[in-house]
Amino acid sequence: MGGWKGCCTTAMVGKILLIVGGINWGLVGVGMLMSKDWNVVNMLLGAWPMVEAIVYVLVGVAAVMKLIGCKCKKCMAGCASCGVENMDKKM
Ligand SMILES: [Zn+2]
């Protein structure tokens, strides 16, 4: 997890959400192959459908943010660990 240094909080939270979402989708797939329900988000938050939906939306937003890149000062100045080529964005 050393590669997170230098990122702003927003980029970091986005990264965490992407990882959580990715792992969850992976587990859902493996669970489906084994005829089990391994949707961790659903397991943890199934009792609160609203919260569960918000988590999915946040993961989606995090993915879009990863595509576009964080627009905060810190990341625009060049956040190496965000993996965004900020130089191109300034042109
Ligand atoms: Zn940022």
PDB file of the backbone (N, CA, C, O) and the ligand in Angstrom, with CONECT records:
HET     ZN  A 101       1
ATOM      1  N   MET A   1       0.831  -1.210   0.000  1.00  0.00           N
ATOM      2  CA  MET A   1       0.000   0.000   0.000  1.00  0.00           C
ATOM      3  C   MET A   1       0.864   1.259   0.000  1.00  0.00           C
ATOM      4  O   MET A   1       0.350   2.352   0.235  1.00  0.00           O
ATOM      5  N   GLY A   2       2.149   1.129  -0.256  1.00  0.00           N
ATOM      6  CA  GLY A   2       3.051   2.280  -0.191  1.00  0.00           C
ATOM      7  C   GLY A   2       2.812   3.276  -1.303  1.00  0.00           C
ATOM      8  O   GLY A   2       3.197   4.440  -1.196  1.00  0.00           O
ATOM      9  N   GLY A   3       2.172   2.818  -2.383  1.00  0.00           N
ATOM     10  CA  GLY A   3       1.974   3.688  -3.538  1.00  0.00           C
ATOM     11  C   GLY A   3       0.948   4.777  -3.334  1.00  0.00           C
ATOM     12  O   GLY A   3       0.704   5.567  -4.246  1.00  0.00           O
ATOM     13  N   TRP A   4       0.344   4.841  -2.171  1.00  0.00           N
ATOM     14  CA  TRP A   4      -0.724   5.820  -1.952  1.00  0.00           C
ATOM     15  C   TRP A   4      -0.183   7.152  -1.471  1.00  0.00           C
ATOM     16  O   TRP A   4      -0.923   8.132  -1.394  1.00  0.00           O
ATOM     17  N   LYS A   5       1.074   7.195  -1.154  1.00  0.00           N
ATOM     18  CA  LYS A   5       1.661   8.425  -0.625  1.00  0.00           C
ATOM     19  C   LYS A   5       1.561   9.539  -1.654  1.00  0.00           C
ATOM     20  O   LYS A   5       1.781   9.317  -2.845  1.00  0.00           O
ATOM     21  N   GLY A   6       1.233  10.726  -1.197  1.00  0.00           N
ATOM     22  CA  GLY A   6       1.180  11.874  -2.089  1.00  0.00           C
ATOM     23  C   GLY A   6      -0.200  12.138  -2.632  1.00  0.00           C
ATOM     24  O   GLY A   6      -0.451  13.222  -3.160  1.00  0.00           O
ATOM     25  N   CYS A   7      -1.111  11.181  -2.522  1.00  0.00           N
ATOM     26  CA  CYS A   7      -2.473  11.391  -3.011  1.00  0.00           C
ATOM     27  C   CYS A   7      -3.268  12.239  -2.018  1.00  0.00           C
ATOM     28  O   CYS A   7      -3.005  12.235  -0.816  1.00  0.00           O
ATOM     29  N   CYS A   8      -4.239  12.957  -2.554  1.00  0.00           N
ATOM     30  CA  CYS A   8      -5.142  13.698  -1.682  1.00  0.00           C
ATOM     31  C   CYS A   8      -6.160  12.712  -1.102  1.00  0.00           C
ATOM     32  O   CYS A   8      -6.254  11.571  -1.555  1.00  0.00           O
ATOM     33  N   THR A   9      -6.905  13.150  -0.117  1.00  0.00           N
ATOM     34  CA  THR A   9      -7.875  12.272   0.550  1.00  0.00           C
ATOM     35  C   THR A   9      -8.911  11.759  -0.440  1.00  0.00           C
ATOM     36  O   THR A   9      -9.274  10.582  -0.416  1.00  0.00           O
ATOM     37  N   THR A  10      -9.388  12.649  -1.316  1.00  0.00           N
ATOM     38  CA  THR A  10     -10.417  12.267  -2.292  1.00  0.00           C
ATOM     39  C   THR A  10      -9.917  11.131  -3.183  1.00  0.00           C
ATOM     40  O   THR A  10     -10.621  10.144  -3.399  1.00  0.00           O
ATOM     41  N   ALA A  11      -8.714  11.278  -3.690  1.00  0.00           N
ATOM     42  CA  ALA A  11      -8.147  10.258  -4.568  1.00  0.00           C
ATOM     43  C   ALA A  11      -7.943   8.960  -3.807  1.00  0.00           C
ATOM     44  O   ALA A  11      -8.134   7.870  -4.347  1.00  0.00           O
ATOM     45  N   MET A  12      -7.554   9.092  -2.551  1.00  0.00           N
ATOM     46  CA  MET A  12      -7.308   7.914  -1.731  1.00  0.00           C
ATOM     47  C   MET A  12      -8.607   7.164  -1.433  1.00  0.00           C
ATOM     48  O   MET A  12      -8.669   5.939  -1.535  1.00  0.00           O
ATOM     49  N   VAL A  13      -9.652   7.930  -1.059  1.00  0.00           N
ATOM     50  CA  VAL A  13     -10.958   7.323  -0.783  1.00  0.00           C
ATOM     51  C   VAL A  13     -11.479   6.653  -2.053  1.00  0.00           C
ATOM     52  O   VAL A  13     -12.035   5.556  -2.005  1.00  0.00           O
ATOM     53  N   GLY A  14     -11.291   7.332  -3.197  1.00  0.00           N
ATOM     54  CA  GLY A  14     -11.719   6.770  -4.473  1.00  0.00           C
ATOM     55  C   GLY A  14     -11.027   5.453  -4.753  1.00  0.00           C
ATOM     56  O   GLY A  14     -11.646   4.494  -5.214  1.00  0.00           O
ATOM     57  N   LYS A  15      -9.732   5.418  -4.468  1.00  0.00           N
ATOM     58  CA  LYS A  15      -8.955   4.207  -4.688  1.00  0.00           C
ATOM     59  C   LYS A  15      -9.474   3.069  -3.809  1.00  0.00           C
ATOM     60  O   LYS A  15      -9.623   1.935  -4.266  1.00  0.00           O
ATOM     61  N   ILE A  16      -9.747   3.387  -2.543  1.00  0.00           N
ATOM     62  CA  ILE A  16     -10.260   2.378  -1.612  1.00  0.00           C
ATOM     63  C   ILE A  16     -11.594   1.842  -2.127  1.00  0.00           C
ATOM     64  O   ILE A  16     -11.832   0.634  -2.116  1.00  0.00           O
ATOM     65  N   LEU A  17     -12.474   2.760  -2.586  1.00  0.00           N
ATOM     66  CA  LEU A  17     -13.788   2.355  -3.079  1.00  0.00           C
ATOM     67  C   LEU A  17     -13.652   1.456  -4.297  1.00  0.00           C
ATOM     68  O   LEU A  17     -14.382   0.474  -4.433  1.00  0.00           O
ATOM     69  N   LEU A  18     -12.708   1.792  -5.192  1.00  0.00           N
ATOM     70  CA  LEU A  18     -12.506   0.973  -6.388  1.00  0.00           C
ATOM     71  C   LEU A  18     -12.052  -0.425  -6.004  1.00  0.00           C
ATOM     72  O   LEU A  18     -12.505  -1.415  -6.579  1.00  0.00           O
ATOM     73  N   ILE A  19     -11.148  -0.500  -5.021  1.00  0.00           N
ATOM     74  CA  ILE A  19     -10.647  -1.801  -4.574  1.00  0.00           C
ATOM     75  C   ILE A  19     -11.780  -2.597  -3.926  1.00  0.00           C
ATOM     76  O   ILE A  19     -11.957  -3.782  -4.212  1.00  0.00           O
ATOM     77  N   VAL A  20     -12.553  -1.933  -3.046  1.00  0.00           N
ATOM     78  CA  VAL A  20     -13.681  -2.592  -2.383  1.00  0.00           C
ATOM     79  C   VAL A  20     -14.671  -3.099  -3.432  1.00  0.00           C
ATOM     80  O   VAL A  20     -15.123  -4.243  -3.374  1.00  0.00           O
ATOM     81  N   GLY A  21     -15.004  -2.225  -4.397  1.00  0.00           N
ATOM     82  CA  GLY A  21     -15.950  -2.607  -5.441  1.00  0.00           C
ATOM     83  C   GLY A  21     -15.425  -3.744  -6.291  1.00  0.00           C
ATOM     84  O   GLY A  21     -16.160  -4.670  -6.632  1.00  0.00           O
ATOM     85  N   GLY A  22     -14.134  -3.668  -6.636  1.00  0.00           N
ATOM     86  CA  GLY A  22     -13.535  -4.697  -7.475  1.00  0.00           C
ATOM     87  C   GLY A  22     -13.524  -6.054  -6.791  1.00  0.00           C
ATOM     88  O   GLY A  22     -13.886  -7.072  -7.381  1.00  0.00           O
ATOM     89  N   ILE A  23     -13.095  -6.046  -5.522  1.00  0.00           N
ATOM     90  CA  ILE A  23     -13.050  -7.301  -4.763  1.00  0.00           C
ATOM     91  C   ILE A  23     -14.459  -7.860  -4.610  1.00  0.00           C
ATOM     92  O   ILE A  23     -14.675  -9.067  -4.714  1.00  0.00           O
ATOM     93  N   ASN A  24     -15.428  -6.955  -4.360  1.00  0.00           N
ATOM     94  CA  ASN A  24     -16.808  -7.395  -4.186  1.00  0.00           C
ATOM     95  C   ASN A  24     -17.323  -8.073  -5.458  1.00  0.00           C
ATOM     96  O   ASN A  24     -17.932  -9.142  -5.401  1.00  0.00           O
ATOM     97  N   TRP A  25     -17.066  -7.426  -6.628  1.00  0.00           N
ATOM     98  CA  TRP A  25     -17.499  -8.025  -7.894  1.00  0.00           C
ATOM     99  C   TRP A  25     -16.832  -9.378  -8.094  1.00  0.00           C
ATOM    100  O   TRP A  25     -17.466 -10.325  -8.560  1.00  0.00           O
ATOM    101  N   GLY A  26     -15.553  -9.469  -7.742  1.00  0.00           N
ATOM    102  CA  GLY A  26     -14.846 -10.738  -7.858  1.00  0.00           C
ATOM    103  C   GLY A  26     -15.495 -11.820  -7.014  1.00  0.00           C
ATOM    104  O   GLY A  26     -15.682 -12.952  -7.460  1.00  0.00           O
ATOM    105  N   LEU A  27     -15.840 -11.445  -5.769  1.00  0.00           N
ATOM    106  CA  LEU A  27     -16.472 -12.409  -4.869  1.00  0.00           C
ATOM    107  C   LEU A  27     -17.857 -12.806  -5.368  1.00  0.00           C
ATOM    108  O   LEU A  27     -18.257 -13.965  -5.263  1.00  0.00           O
ATOM    109  N   VAL A  28     -18.590 -11.822  -5.917  1.00  0.00           N
ATOM    110  CA  VAL A  28     -19.922 -12.130  -6.459  1.00  0.00           C
ATOM    111  C   VAL A  28     -19.783 -13.169  -7.572  1.00  0.00           C
ATOM    112  O   VAL A  28     -20.567 -14.115  -7.649  1.00  0.00           O
ATOM    113  N   GLY A  29     -18.770 -12.983  -8.441  1.00  0.00           N
ATOM    114  CA  GLY A  29     -18.547 -13.917  -9.546  1.00  0.00           C
ATOM    115  C   GLY A  29     -18.197 -15.301  -9.044  1.00  0.00           C
ATOM    116  O   GLY A  29     -18.777 -16.294  -9.482  1.00  0.00           O
ATOM    117  N   VAL A  30     -17.238 -15.367  -8.114  1.00  0.00           N
ATOM    118  CA  VAL A  30     -16.829 -16.664  -7.564  1.00  0.00           C
ATOM    119  C   VAL A  30     -18.010 -17.321  -6.848  1.00  0.00           C
ATOM    120  O   VAL A  30     -18.240 -18.524  -6.966  1.00  0.00           O
ATOM    121  N   GLY A  31     -18.748 -16.497  -6.104  1.00  0.00           N
ATOM    122  CA  GLY A  31     -19.915 -17.003  -5.393  1.00  0.00           C
ATOM    123  C   GLY A  31     -20.945 -17.589  -6.347  1.00  0.00           C
ATOM    124  O   GLY A  31     -21.538 -18.632  -6.072  1.00  0.00           O
ATOM    125  N   MET A  32     -21.158 -16.895  -7.493  1.00  0.00           N
ATOM    126  CA  MET A  32     -22.125 -17.381  -8.483  1.00  0.00           C
ATOM    127  C   MET A  32     -21.707 -18.742  -9.024  1.00  0.00           C
ATOM    128  O   MET A  32     -22.539 -19.630  -9.207  1.00  0.00           O
ATOM    129  N   LEU A  33     -20.387 -18.899  -9.283  1.00  0.00           N
ATOM    130  CA  LEU A  33     -19.884 -20.175  -9.809  1.00  0.00           C
ATOM    131  C   LEU A  33     -20.095 -21.309  -8.806  1.00  0.00           C
ATOM    132  O   LEU A  33     -20.253 -22.472  -9.178  1.00  0.00           O
ATOM    133  N   MET A  34     -20.093 -20.939  -7.529  1.00  0.00           N
ATOM    134  CA  MET A  34     -20.247 -21.951  -6.485  1.00  0.00           C
ATOM    135  C   MET A  34     -21.656 -21.955  -5.905  1.00  0.00           C
ATOM    136  O   MET A  34     -21.902 -22.528  -4.844  1.00  0.00           O
ATOM    137  N   SER A  35     -22.582 -21.304  -6.620  1.00  0.00           N
ATOM    138  CA  SER A  35     -23.980 -21.226  -6.188  1.00  0.00           C
ATOM    139  C   SER A  35     -24.117 -20.665  -4.780  1.00  0.00           C
ATOM    140  O   SER A  35     -24.940 -21.118  -3.984  1.00  0.00           O
ATOM    141  N   LYS A  36     -23.287 -19.665  -4.497  1.00  0.00           N
ATOM    142  CA  LYS A  36     -23.375 -19.008  -3.199  1.00  0.00           C
ATOM    143  C   LYS A  36     -23.486 -17.500  -3.413  1.00  0.00           C
ATOM    144  O   LYS A  36     -23.116 -16.976  -4.464  1.00  0.00           O
ATOM    145  N   ASP A  37     -23.995 -16.826  -2.407  1.00  0.00           N
ATOM    146  CA  ASP A  37     -24.087 -15.370  -2.487  1.00  0.00           C
ATOM    147  C   ASP A  37     -22.962 -14.760  -1.658  1.00  0.00           C
ATOM    148  O   ASP A  37     -23.034 -14.697  -0.431  1.00  0.00           O
ATOM    149  N   TRP A  38     -21.921 -14.312  -2.360  1.00  0.00           N
ATOM    150  CA  TRP A  38     -20.770 -13.736  -1.674  1.00  0.00           C
ATOM    151  C   TRP A  38     -20.679 -12.238  -1.886  1.00  0.00           C
ATOM    152  O   TRP A  38     -19.591 -11.664  -1.845  1.00  0.00           O
ATOM    153  N   ASN A  39     -21.822 -11.605  -2.115  1.00  0.00           N
ATOM    154  CA  ASN A  39     -21.822 -10.154  -2.249  1.00  0.00           C
ATOM    155  C   ASN A  39     -21.620  -9.545  -0.855  1.00  0.00           C
ATOM    156  O   ASN A  39     -22.557  -9.417  -0.068  1.00  0.00           O
ATOM    157  N   VAL A  40     -20.363  -9.174  -0.582  1.00  0.00           N
ATOM    158  CA  VAL A  40     -20.012  -8.698   0.764  1.00  0.00           C
ATOM    159  C   VAL A  40     -20.766  -7.419   1.118  1.00  0.00           C
ATOM    160  O   VAL A  40     -21.221  -7.248   2.249  1.00  0.00           O
ATOM    161  N   VAL A  41     -20.893  -6.525   0.140  1.00  0.00           N
ATOM    162  CA  VAL A  41     -21.607  -5.272   0.400  1.00  0.00           C
ATOM    163  C   VAL A  41     -23.045  -5.575   0.792  1.00  0.00           C
ATOM    164  O   VAL A  41     -23.597  -4.968   1.710  1.00  0.00           O
ATOM    165  N   ASN A  42     -23.646  -6.538   0.071  1.00  0.00           N
ATOM    166  CA  ASN A  42     -25.018  -6.934   0.382  1.00  0.00           C
ATOM    167  C   ASN A  42     -25.102  -7.622   1.742  1.00  0.00           C
ATOM    168  O   ASN A  42     -26.065  -7.433   2.485  1.00  0.00           O
ATOM    169  N   MET A  43     -24.073  -8.427   2.063  1.00  0.00           N
ATOM    170  CA  MET A  43     -24.045  -9.117   3.357  1.00  0.00           C
ATOM    171  C   MET A  43     -23.985  -8.112   4.504  1.00  0.00           C
ATOM    172  O   MET A  43     -24.683  -8.242   5.510  1.00  0.00           O
ATOM    173  N   LEU A  44     -23.128  -7.108   4.321  1.00  0.00           N
ATOM    174  CA  LEU A  44     -22.915  -6.134   5.398  1.00  0.00           C
ATOM    175  C   LEU A  44     -24.039  -5.111   5.473  1.00  0.00           C
ATOM    176  O   LEU A  44     -24.465  -4.713   6.557  1.00  0.00           O
ATOM    177  N   LEU A  45     -24.522  -4.685   4.287  1.00  0.00           N
ATOM    178  CA  LEU A  45     -25.454  -3.559   4.264  1.00  0.00           C
ATOM    179  C   LEU A  45     -26.824  -3.922   3.716  1.00  0.00           C
ATOM    180  O   LEU A  45     -27.656  -3.041   3.499  1.00  0.00           O
ATOM    181  N   GLY A  46     -27.071  -5.220   3.489  1.00  0.00           N
ATOM    182  CA  GLY A  46     -28.345  -5.658   2.927  1.00  0.00           C
ATOM    183  C   GLY A  46     -29.545  -5.211   3.746  1.00  0.00           C
ATOM    184  O   GLY A  46     -30.648  -5.047   3.225  1.00  0.00           O
ATOM    185  N   ALA A  47     -29.309  -5.017   5.042  1.00  0.00           N
ATOM    186  CA  ALA A  47     -30.394  -4.597   5.929  1.00  0.00           C
ATOM    187  C   ALA A  47     -30.771  -3.139   5.693  1.00  0.00           C
ATOM    188  O   ALA A  47     -31.859  -2.700   6.065  1.00  0.00           O
ATOM    189  N   TRP A  48     -29.842  -2.383   5.061  1.00  0.00           N
ATOM    190  CA  TRP A  48     -30.113  -0.974   4.749  1.00  0.00           C
ATOM    191  C   TRP A  48     -29.955  -0.761   3.242  1.00  0.00           C
ATOM    192  O   TRP A  48     -28.907  -0.310   2.781  1.00  0.00           O
ATOM    193  N   PRO A  49     -31.011  -1.089   2.471  1.00  0.00           N
ATOM    194  CA  PRO A  49     -30.916  -1.007   1.003  1.00  0.00           C
ATOM    195  C   PRO A  49     -30.417   0.346   0.512  1.00  0.00           C
ATOM    196  O   PRO A  49     -29.704   0.428  -0.488  1.00  0.00           O
ATOM    197  N   MET A  50     -30.797   1.405   1.223  1.00  0.00           N
ATOM    198  CA  MET A  50     -30.360   2.745   0.811  1.00  0.00           C
ATOM    199  C   MET A  50     -28.843   2.868   0.903  1.00  0.00           C
ATOM    200  O   MET A  50     -28.187   3.359  -0.015  1.00  0.00           O
ATOM    201  N   VAL A  51     -28.299   2.408   2.037  1.00  0.00           N
ATOM    202  CA  VAL A  51     -26.849   2.497   2.245  1.00  0.00           C
ATOM    203  C   VAL A  51     -26.120   1.626   1.224  1.00  0.00           C
ATOM    204  O   VAL A  51     -25.082   2.013   0.686  1.00  0.00           O
ATOM    205  N   GLU A  52     -26.681   0.445   0.968  1.00  0.00           N
ATOM    206  CA  GLU A  52     -26.092  -0.470  -0.008  1.00  0.00           C
ATOM    207  C   GLU A  52     -26.039   0.202  -1.382  1.00  0.00           C
ATOM    208  O   GLU A  52     -25.022   0.150  -2.075  1.00  0.00           O
ATOM    209  N   ALA A  53     -27.154   0.835  -1.763  1.00  0.00           N
ATOM    210  CA  ALA A  53     -27.213   1.521  -3.057  1.00  0.00           C
ATOM    211  C   ALA A  53     -26.180   2.636  -3.117  1.00  0.00           C
ATOM    212  O   ALA A  53     -25.514   2.824  -4.135  1.00  0.00           O
ATOM    213  N   ILE A  54     -26.051   3.375  -2.018  1.00  0.00           N
ATOM    214  CA  ILE A  54     -25.101   4.489  -1.996  1.00  0.00           C
ATOM    215  C   ILE A  54     -23.671   3.982  -2.185  1.00  0.00           C
ATOM    216  O   ILE A  54     -22.871   4.623  -2.867  1.00  0.00           O
ATOM    217  N   VAL A  55     -23.345   2.828  -1.583  1.00  0.00           N
ATOM    218  CA  VAL A  55     -22.008   2.251  -1.743  1.00  0.00           C
ATOM    219  C   VAL A  55     -21.748   1.937  -3.212  1.00  0.00           C
ATOM    220  O   VAL A  55     -20.671   2.237  -3.727  1.00  0.00           O
ATOM    221  N   TYR A  56     -22.737   1.328  -3.898  1.00  0.00           N
ATOM    222  CA  TYR A  56     -22.574   1.002  -5.316  1.00  0.00           C
ATOM    223  C   TYR A  56     -22.373   2.274  -6.135  1.00  0.00           C
ATOM    224  O   TYR A  56     -21.527   2.332  -7.027  1.00  0.00           O
ATOM    225  N   VAL A  57     -23.183   3.305  -5.806  1.00  0.00           N
ATOM    226  CA  VAL A  57     -23.075   4.567  -6.538  1.00  0.00           C
ATOM    227  C   VAL A  57     -21.689   5.168  -6.323  1.00  0.00           C
ATOM    228  O   VAL A  57     -21.061   5.658  -7.262  1.00  0.00           O
ATOM    229  N   LEU A  58     -21.217   5.126  -5.070  1.00  0.00           N
ATOM    230  CA  LEU A  58     -19.905   5.693  -4.748  1.00  0.00           C
ATOM    231  C   LEU A  58     -18.789   4.965  -5.501  1.00  0.00           C
ATOM    232  O   LEU A  58     -17.836   5.591  -5.966  1.00  0.00           O
ATOM    233  N   VAL A  59     -18.914   3.639  -5.618  1.00  0.00           N
ATOM    234  CA  VAL A  59     -17.917   2.870  -6.359  1.00  0.00           C
ATOM    235  C   VAL A  59     -17.932   3.316  -7.831  1.00  0.00           C
ATOM    236  O   VAL A  59     -16.883   3.473  -8.456  1.00  0.00           O
ATOM    237  N   GLY A  60     -19.133   3.515  -8.362  1.00  0.00           N
ATOM    238  CA  GLY A  60     -19.262   3.995  -9.739  1.00  0.00           C
ATOM    239  C   GLY A  60     -18.645   5.366  -9.907  1.00  0.00           C
ATOM    240  O   GLY A  60     -17.922   5.613 -10.873  1.00  0.00           O
ATOM    241  N   VAL A  61     -18.925   6.257  -8.973  1.00  0.00           N
ATOM    242  CA  VAL A  61     -18.368   7.608  -9.014  1.00  0.00           C
ATOM    243  C   VAL A  61     -16.843   7.547  -8.936  1.00  0.00           C
ATOM    244  O   VAL A  61     -16.143   8.282  -9.633  1.00  0.00           O
ATOM    245  N   ALA A  62     -16.338   6.655  -8.070  1.00  0.00           N
ATOM    246  CA  ALA A  62     -14.890   6.508  -7.909  1.00  0.00           C
ATOM    247  C   ALA A  62     -14.248   6.057  -9.216  1.00  0.00           C
ATOM    248  O   ALA A  62     -13.153   6.499  -9.561  1.00  0.00           O
ATOM    249  N   ALA A  63     -14.939   5.166  -9.947  1.00  0.00           N
ATOM    250  CA  ALA A  63     -14.416   4.677 -11.221  1.00  0.00           C
ATOM    251  C   ALA A  63     -14.370   5.800 -12.246  1.00  0.00           C
ATOM    252  O   ALA A  63     -13.394   5.937 -12.983  1.00  0.00           O
ATOM    253  N   VAL A  64     -15.441   6.615 -12.291  1.00  0.00           N
ATOM    254  CA  VAL A  64     -15.483   7.752 -13.218  1.00  0.00           C
ATOM    255  C   VAL A  64     -14.388   8.751 -12.859  1.00  0.00           C
ATOM    256  O   VAL A  64     -13.711   9.297 -13.730  1.00  0.00           O
ATOM    257  N   MET A  65     -14.231   8.978 -11.547  1.00  0.00           N
ATOM    258  CA  MET A  65     -13.194   9.895 -11.081  1.00  0.00           C
ATOM    259  C   MET A  65     -11.806   9.416 -11.478  1.00  0.00           C
ATOM    260  O   MET A  65     -10.928  10.214 -11.806  1.00  0.00           O
ATOM    261  N   LYS A  66     -11.621   8.095 -11.443  1.00  0.00           N
ATOM    262  CA  LYS A  66     -10.334   7.507 -11.819  1.00  0.00           C
ATOM    263  C   LYS A  66     -10.064   7.755 -13.303  1.00  0.00           C
ATOM    264  O   LYS A  66      -8.925   7.979 -13.711  1.00  0.00           O
ATOM    265  N   LEU A  67     -11.144   7.711 -14.111  1.00  0.00           N
ATOM    266  CA  LEU A  67     -11.011   7.949 -15.553  1.00  0.00           C
ATOM    267  C   LEU A  67     -10.670   9.408 -15.837  1.00  0.00           C
ATOM    268  O   LEU A  67      -9.759   9.718 -16.604  1.00  0.00           O
ATOM    269  N   ILE A  68     -11.431  10.295 -15.193  1.00  0.00           N
ATOM    270  CA  ILE A  68     -11.264  11.726 -15.445  1.00  0.00           C
ATOM    271  C   ILE A  68     -10.029  12.246 -14.717  1.00  0.00           C
ATOM    272  O   ILE A  68      -9.297  13.089 -15.236  1.00  0.00           O
ATOM    273  N   GLY A  69      -9.809  11.737 -13.520  1.00  0.00           N
ATOM    274  CA  GLY A  69      -8.716  12.217 -12.686  1.00  0.00           C
ATOM    275  C   GLY A  69      -9.219  13.239 -11.702  1.00  0.00           C
ATOM    276  O   GLY A  69     -10.130  14.008 -12.008  1.00  0.00           O
ATOM    277  N   CYS A  70      -8.636  13.256 -10.529  1.00  0.00           N
ATOM    278  CA  CYS A  70      -9.035  14.206  -9.492  1.00  0.00           C
ATOM    279  C   CYS A  70      -8.622  15.607  -9.903  1.00  0.00           C
ATOM    280  O   CYS A  70      -7.537  15.816 -10.446  1.00  0.00           O
ATOM    281  N   LYS A  71      -9.512  16.574  -9.635  1.00  0.00           N
ATOM    282  CA  LYS A  71      -9.269  17.945 -10.098  1.00  0.00           C
ATOM    283  C   LYS A  71      -8.747  18.857  -8.982  1.00  0.00           C
ATOM    284  O   LYS A  71      -8.652  20.070  -9.170  1.00  0.00           O
ATOM    285  N   CYS A  72      -8.411  18.285  -7.834  1.00  0.00           N
ATOM    286  CA  CYS A  72      -7.941  19.138  -6.751  1.00  0.00           C
ATOM    287  C   CYS A  72      -6.538  19.659  -7.049  1.00  0.00           C
ATOM    288  O   CYS A  72      -5.832  19.119  -7.900  1.00  0.00           O
ATOM    289  N   LYS A  73      -6.144  20.714  -6.337  1.00  0.00           N
ATOM    290  CA  LYS A  73      -4.857  21.377  -6.570  1.00  0.00           C
ATOM    291  C   LYS A  73      -3.699  20.393  -6.507  1.00  0.00           C
ATOM    292  O   LYS A  73      -2.802  20.388  -7.351  1.00  0.00           O
ATOM    293  N   LYS A  74      -3.755  19.554  -5.464  1.00  0.00           N
ATOM    294  CA  LYS A  74      -2.659  18.634  -5.211  1.00  0.00           C
ATOM    295  C   LYS A  74      -2.463  17.665  -6.374  1.00  0.00           C
ATOM    296  O   LYS A  74      -1.338  17.395  -6.795  1.00  0.00           O
ATOM    297  N   CYS A  75      -3.589  17.146  -6.886  1.00  0.00           N
ATOM    298  CA  CYS A  75      -3.504  16.163  -7.963  1.00  0.00           C
ATOM    299  C   CYS A  75      -3.182  16.836  -9.295  1.00  0.00           C
ATOM    300  O   CYS A  75      -2.486  16.260 -10.131  1.00  0.00           O
ATOM    301  N   MET A  76      -3.697  18.076  -9.497  1.00  0.00           N
ATOM    302  CA  MET A  76      -3.416  18.794 -10.732  1.00  0.00           C
ATOM    303  C   MET A  76      -1.931  19.131 -10.813  1.00  0.00           C
ATOM    304  O   MET A  76      -1.351  19.203 -11.896  1.00  0.00           O
ATOM    305  N   ALA A  77      -1.334  19.335  -9.646  1.00  0.00           N
ATOM    306  CA  ALA A  77       0.094  19.651  -9.606  1.00  0.00           C
ATOM    307  C   ALA A  77       0.928  18.426  -9.942  1.00  0.00           C
ATOM    308  O   ALA A  77       2.123  18.529 -10.220  1.00  0.00           O
ATOM    309  N   GLY A  78       0.280  17.260  -9.912  1.00  0.00           N
ATOM    310  CA  GLY A  78       0.991  16.044 -10.276  1.00  0.00           C
ATOM    311  C   GLY A  78       1.039  15.069  -9.138  1.00  0.00           C
ATOM    312  O   GLY A  78       1.988  15.052  -8.355  1.00  0.00           O
ATOM    313  N   CYS A  79       0.008  14.251  -9.046  1.00  0.00           N
ATOM    314  CA  CYS A  79      -0.012  13.217  -8.022  1.00  0.00           C
ATOM    315  C   CYS A  79       0.418  11.928  -8.686  1.00  0.00           C
ATOM    316  O   CYS A  79      -0.370  11.286  -9.381  1.00  0.00           O
ATOM    317  N   ALA A  80       1.662  11.549  -8.475  1.00  0.00           N
ATOM    318  CA  ALA A  80       2.254  10.402  -9.172  1.00  0.00           C
ATOM    319  C   ALA A  80       1.480   9.122  -8.899  1.00  0.00           C
ATOM    320  O   ALA A  80       1.304   8.295  -9.793  1.00  0.00           O
ATOM    321  N   SER A  81       1.022   8.958  -7.674  1.00  0.00           N
ATOM    322  CA  SER A  81       0.404   7.694  -7.304  1.00  0.00           C
ATOM    323  C   SER A  81      -1.037   7.584  -7.781  1.00  0.00           C
ATOM    324  O   SER A  81      -1.634   6.509  -7.724  1.00  0.00           O
ATOM    325  N   CYS A  82      -1.608   8.722  -8.262  1.00  0.00           N
ATOM    326  CA  CYS A  82      -2.961   8.662  -8.816  1.00  0.00           C
ATOM    327  C   CYS A  82      -2.932   8.011 -10.193  1.00  0.00           C
ATOM    328  O   CYS A  82      -3.959   7.540 -10.681  1.00  0.00           O
ATOM    329  N   GLY A  83      -1.773   7.982 -10.812  1.00  0.00           N
ATOM    330  CA  GLY A  83      -1.636   7.376 -12.130  1.00  0.00           C
ATOM    331  C   GLY A  83      -2.285   8.179 -13.228  1.00  0.00           C
ATOM    332  O   GLY A  83      -2.577   7.643 -14.297  1.00  0.00           O
ATOM    333  N   VAL A  84      -2.520   9.471 -12.984  1.00  0.00           N
ATOM    334  CA  VAL A  84      -3.142  10.332 -13.991  1.00  0.00           C
ATOM    335  C   VAL A  84      -2.069  11.219 -14.615  1.00  0.00           C
ATOM    336  O   VAL A  84      -1.257  11.824 -13.914  1.00  0.00           O
ATOM    337  N   GLU A  85      -2.080  11.285 -15.943  1.00  0.00           N
ATOM    338  CA  GLU A  85      -1.120  12.137 -16.624  1.00  0.00           C
ATOM    339  C   GLU A  85      -1.633  13.564 -16.578  1.00  0.00           C
ATOM    340  O   GLU A  85      -2.313  14.022 -17.496  1.00  0.00           O
ATOM    341  N   ASN A  86      -1.303  14.255 -15.509  1.00  0.00           N
ATOM    342  CA  ASN A  86      -1.848  15.595 -15.302  1.00  0.00           C
ATOM    343  C   ASN A  86      -1.270  16.623 -16.277  1.00  0.00           C
ATOM    344  O   ASN A  86      -1.879  17.666 -16.514  1.00  0.00           O
ATOM    345  N   MET A  87      -0.124  16.334 -16.827  1.00  0.00           N
ATOM    346  CA  MET A  87       0.502  17.266 -17.754  1.00  0.00           C
ATOM    347  C   MET A  87      -0.411  17.512 -18.961  1.00  0.00           C
ATOM    348  O   MET A  87      -0.538  18.646 -19.425  1.00  0.00           O
ATOM    349  N   ASP A  88      -1.042  16.451 -19.465  1.00  0.00           N
ATOM    350  CA  ASP A  88      -1.906  16.576 -20.637  1.00  0.00           C
ATOM    351  C   ASP A  88      -3.138  17.415 -20.351  1.00  0.00           C
ATOM    352  O   ASP A  88      -3.635  18.129 -21.222  1.00  0.00           O
ATOM    353  N   LYS A  89      -3.630  17.319 -19.111  1.00  0.00           N
ATOM    354  CA  LYS A  89      -4.883  17.983 -18.754  1.00  0.00           C
ATOM    355  C   LYS A  89      -4.742  19.498 -18.766  1.00  0.00           C
ATOM    356  O   LYS A  89      -5.726  20.214 -18.950  1.00  0.00           O
ATOM    357  N   LYS A  90      -3.529  19.985 -18.573  1.00  0.00           N
ATOM    358  CA  LYS A  90      -3.336  21.425 -18.467  1.00  0.00           C
ATOM    359  C   LYS A  90      -3.288  22.096 -19.822  1.00  0.00           C
ATOM    360  O   LYS A  90      -3.476  23.309 -19.919  1.00  0.00           O
ATOM    361  N   MET A  91      -3.037  21.320 -20.882  1.00  0.00           N
ATOM    362  CA  MET A  91      -2.895  21.885 -22.221  1.00  0.00           C
ATOM    363  C   MET A  91      -4.205  22.486 -22.698  1.00  0.00           C
ATOM    364  O   MET A  91      -4.275  23.010 -23.810  1.00  0.00           O
TER     365      MET A  91
HETATM  366 ZN    ZN A 101      -6.886  15.069  -5.627  1.00  0.00          ZN2+
END
